[in-house]
């Protein structure tokens, strides 16, 4: 079993995973003088999802948390994974949710208020998604971060325009947004629309800033899990976790093919992360016949591919294997 997707009991119970104990109060403090990395990880299932599906979100946050701790050992990490909530528990009442739309929006606002001009921000979300056109009154889709039965506006969906506004408000030098949901490519489509693209398209050339948005799927397809190492996991989640843990180091796609092994230099560039996540998400083979990999990941942004996100040697970084395993951090689709 992959170390990345074992469940720790405390996390399954719904406790937030926090590498550095931060909340709204901490994030609202003055930003430190030295460049920092801020990481926000959020998973939100539906009450009607089977418990196993709900636990996949918890496991995903755990996996990405562990991986970014390797890539960014000094990062401030705020990790929120909703615990398993059954319909019966919900009907009885008294359930306190770890993740709601309001909580998520406030976390994003805190990042905008706290991140400095030399900082790096990484945001990973794991949730259900809505396809464009799911409502007659408006054309956008989005990610479901509220329980629709409680908050009926847009059926609990944070629409792409509001999410994009929150992302674009973050003043960090590098902002990396990783979205795992069905129809997640709708975020890319919205950002690339004529109304929105001019606001960020020249950010790199005029301000020296990077914006990277990667999604698990395009705007038209569902983003389903595959079978891997005896578990069900979304290939995008697996690719992001392995990429940050070291597998993306030295990975480029000249001519659309992975570079040969031996190109690692202990640094993770923006281009290496993008190439690895796109390629591994789409080409990791499922080990379960009924769960084929149908991922068509998307990317947009303005960035310098050579900019370094992480130097693994600093502060006790990558050792050459995926954390907690004996696996080499090279990558194979098999």
C-alpha positions in Angstrom: 0.0 0.0 0.0 1.3 3.5 -0.8 2.4 5.4 2.2 0.8 8.5 0.8 -2.7 7.0 1.1 -2.7 5.2 4.5 -5.1 6.8 6.8 -4.1 8.0 10.3 -7.0 7.5 12.8 -6.9 11.1 14.0 -7.3 12.4 10.5 -10.2 10.0 9.7 -11.9 11.3 12.8 -12.0 14.7 11.1 -9.1 16.6 12.8 -7.5 19.3 10.7 -3.9 18.5 9.6 -1.8 21.5 10.4 2.0 21.5 10.1 2.3 24.9 11.7 -0.7 25.7 13.9 -2.3 28.6 12.0 -5.8 29.9 11.7 -7.3 33.2 10.8 -5.6 35.0 13.6 -2.2 33.8 12.7 -2.7 34.4 9.0 -3.9 37.9 9.6 -0.7 38.9 11.3 2.0 40.9 9.6 3.8 39.0 6.9 7.4 38.0 7.8 10.3 39.9 6.2 11.8 36.8 4.7 10.1 35.0 1.8 7.6 32.4 3.0 5.6 29.6 1.5 1.9 29.4 2.5 0.0 26.2 1.7 -3.8 25.8 1.9 -5.2 22.3 1.6 -9.0 21.8 1.6 -11.2 18.6 1.1 -15.0 18.7 1.1 -17.2 15.7 0.3 -21.0 15.4 0.4 -23.0 13.9 3.2 -24.6 11.5 0.7 -21.2 10.2 -0.4 -20.3 6.7 0.8 -17.9 6.8 3.7 -15.1 5.4 1.6 -15.4 8.3 -0.9 -15.4 10.8 1.9 -12.3 9.3 3.3 -10.5 9.7 -0.1 -10.6 13.5 0.5 -9.1 13.1 3.9 -6.4 10.8 2.5 -5.7 13.3 -0.4 -5.1 16.2 2.1 -2.8 13.9 4.1 -0.9 13.0 1.0 -0.4 16.5 -0.3 0.4 17.7 3.2 3.2 15.2 3.5 4.5 16.0 0.1 4.6 19.8 0.5 6.3 19.3 3.8 9.1 17.7 1.8 9.2 20.4 -0.9 8.7 23.3 1.5 10.0 22.2 5.0 9.5 25.7 6.4 6.1 26.3 5.0 3.0 27.5 6.9 0.4 24.8 6.2 -3.3 25.1 6.8 -4.9 21.8 6.0 -8.6 21.3 6.4 -10.3 17.9 5.6 -13.9 17.4 6.4 -14.6 14.3 8.5 -16.9 11.6 7.5 -20.5 12.7 8.1 -23.3 10.2 7.6 -26.9 11.2 6.5 -28.1 10.0 9.8 -25.7 12.1 11.8 -26.6 15.1 9.6 -30.4 14.6 10.2 -29.8 14.4 14.0 -28.1 17.8 13.9 -25.3 19.1 15.9 -22.6 18.3 13.3 -19.8 20.9 13.2 -18.4 21.1 9.7 -14.6 21.6 9.3 -15.0 23.0 5.8 -17.7 25.4 4.6 -17.8 28.0 1.8 -17.4 30.8 4.4 -14.4 29.1 6.0 -12.7 28.6 2.6 -13.4 32.2 1.5 -12.0 33.5 4.8 -8.8 31.4 4.4 -8.4 32.9 0.9 -9.0 36.4 2.2 -6.4 35.8 4.9 -3.8 34.7 2.3 -4.5 37.9 0.3 -3.9 39.9 3.4 -0.9 38.0 4.6 1.2 36.8 1.7 4.1 39.1 0.8 5.4 40.1 -2.6 8.3 37.6 -2.4 6.2 34.7 -1.1 4.9 31.5 -2.6 1.3 30.3 -2.2 0.1 26.8 -2.9 -3.7 26.0 -2.9 -5.0 22.4 -3.3 -8.7 21.7 -3.2 -10.4 18.2 -3.4 -14.1 18.4 -3.9 -17.1 17.8 -6.1 -17.5 20.1 -9.1 -20.4 21.6 -11.1 -20.4 21.7 -14.8 -21.0 25.0 -16.6 -24.7 25.5 -17.2 -25.9 23.6 -14.1 -28.1 26.6 -13.3 -30.4 28.4 -15.8 -29.7 31.7 -14.1 -26.0 31.9 -14.7 -23.5 30.1 -17.0 -20.6 29.1 -14.7 -19.7 25.9 -12.9 -17.6 25.7 -9.7 -16.5 23.6 -6.8 -18.9 22.4 -4.1 -17.6 23.6 -0.7 -20.9 23.8 1.1 -23.5 21.2 1.9 -26.2 22.0 -0.7 -29.0 20.9 1.7 -28.0 23.7 4.1 -27.0 26.5 1.8 -29.1 26.5 -1.3 -27.4 29.4 -3.2 -25.8 27.7 -6.3 -26.4 24.3 -4.6 -23.4 24.9 -2.3 -21.1 25.8 -5.2 -18.3 28.4 -5.1 -18.6 29.7 -8.7 -15.5 30.0 -10.8 -15.8 33.8 -11.0 -15.6 34.2 -7.2 -12.8 31.6 -6.9 -10.9 33.4 -9.6 -11.3 36.8 -7.9 -10.0 35.3 -4.6 -7.0 33.8 -6.4 -6.1 36.9 -8.3 -6.2 39.0 -5.1 -3.3 37.1 -3.6 -0.2 39.4 -4.0 2.5 36.6 -3.7 5.3 36.3 -6.2 4.2 32.8 -7.1 0.7 31.4 -6.8 0.1 27.7 -7.6 -3.6 26.6 -7.7 -4.3 22.9 -7.9 -8.0 21.9 -8.3 -9.3 18.4 -8.1 -12.9 18.1 -9.1 -15.2 17.1 -11.9 -15.3 19.7 -14.6 -12.4 21.5 -13.0 -11.2 22.8 -16.4 -14.1 25.3 -16.1 -11.7 27.4 -13.9 -9.2 27.5 -16.7 -11.9 28.5 -19.2 -13.0 31.3 -17.0 -9.5 32.6 -16.4 -8.8 32.5 -20.1 -12.0 34.4 -21.0 -11.8 37.8 -22.6 -13.2 39.5 -19.5 -10.7 38.0 -17.1 -7.4 37.1 -19.0 -6.2 40.8 -19.4 -6.0 41.0 -15.6 -3.3 38.4 -15.2 -1.9 37.6 -18.7 1.0 40.1 -18.4 1.7 39.5 -14.7 5.0 37.8 -15.4 6.4 40.3 -17.8 5.2 43.5 -16.0 5.4 42.4 -12.3 7.8 39.4 -12.3 5.1 37.2 -10.8 4.0 33.7 -11.5 0.5 32.3 -11.7 0.0 28.6 -12.3 -3.4 26.9 -12.4 -3.6 23.1 -12.8 -6.8 21.1 -12.9 -7.5 17.4 -12.7 -9.9 17.4 -15.6 -11.2 19.5 -18.4 -14.5 21.5 -18.3 -16.6 18.7 -19.8 -15.7 15.5 -18.0 -16.0 14.0 -14.5 -12.8 13.4 -12.6 -12.9 9.8 -11.3 -10.5 7.8 -9.3 -8.3 5.0 -10.5 -7.1 1.8 -8.8 -3.5 2.2 -7.6 -1.6 0.1 -5.0 -4.9 -1.5 -3.9 -6.6 1.8 -3.3 -8.8 4.2 -5.2 -7.1 7.6 -5.7 -7.5 10.4 -8.2 -4.6 10.4 -10.6 -4.2 14.2 -10.2 -3.9 13.9 -6.5 -1.3 11.1 -6.9 0.6 13.2 -9.5 0.7 16.3 -7.3 1.8 14.4 -4.2 4.6 12.5 -6.0 5.6 15.6 -7.9 6.1 17.7 -4.8 7.8 14.8 -3.0 10.6 14.7 -5.7 9.4 12.8 -8.7 9.0 16.0 -10.7 12.6 17.0 -10.2 14.3 16.8 -13.6 11.1 15.9 -15.5 10.5 17.7 -18.7 8.5 16.9 -21.8 10.6 17.6 -24.9 8.5 16.4 -27.8 5.9 15.2 -25.4 7.9 12.4 -23.8 9.4 12.2 -20.3 13.1 12.9 -20.0 15.4 10.0 -19.2 16.3 9.2 -15.6 19.3 10.9 -14.1 18.3 14.5 -14.8 17.6 15.3 -11.1 19.4 18.3 -9.6 17.7 18.7 -6.3 15.6 21.6 -7.5 11.9 21.7 -8.5 11.2 24.3 -11.2 7.7 25.5 -12.2 8.1 23.8 -15.6 9.1 20.5 -14.1 6.1 20.5 -11.8 3.7 21.4 -14.6 5.1 18.8 -17.0 5.1 16.1 -14.4 1.6 16.7 -13.1 0.1 16.9 -16.6 1.8 13.8 -17.8 1.4 11.6 -14.7 -2.2 12.6 -14.3 -3.2 11.6 -17.8 -0.9 8.6 -18.2 -0.8 6.7 -14.8 -2.5 3.4 -15.6 -5.3 2.1 -13.4 -4.9 -1.3 -11.9 -8.7 -1.8 -11.8 -10.4 -2.6 -15.1 -13.6 -0.9 -14.1 -11.8 2.3 -13.2 -10.0 3.5 -16.3 -8.0 6.7 -16.3 -10.0 9.3 -18.2 -8.2 12.3 -17.0 -7.6 15.3 -19.3 -5.8 17.7 -17.0 -5.5 21.4 -17.9 -3.1 24.2 -17.2 -3.1 28.0 -17.6 -1.2 30.9 -16.2 1.7 33.2 -16.8 5.0 32.0 -15.5 8.7 31.5 -16.0 9.2 27.8 -16.4 12.8 28.0 -15.0 11.8 29.7 -11.7 12.6 27.4 -8.8 9.8 26.4 -6.4 11.9 24.2 -4.1 15.4 23.2 -3.3 15.1 19.8 -1.7 18.5 19.9 0.1 17.5 22.9 2.2 16.1 22.2 5.7 16.0 18.4 5.5 14.4 18.0 2.1 14.1 15.0 -0.3 16.3 12.0 0.4 15.7 10.2 -2.9 12.6 8.2 -2.0 9.0 9.0 -1.5 8.5 9.7 2.3 7.8 6.7 4.4 8.4 4.2 1.5 11.2 2.3 -0.1 10.1 3.5 -3.5 12.4 5.5 -5.6 11.0 8.9 -6.5 11.3 8.4 -10.2 8.0 7.9 -12.0 6.5 5.2 -14.2 3.0 5.1 -15.6 2.7 1.5 -14.6 
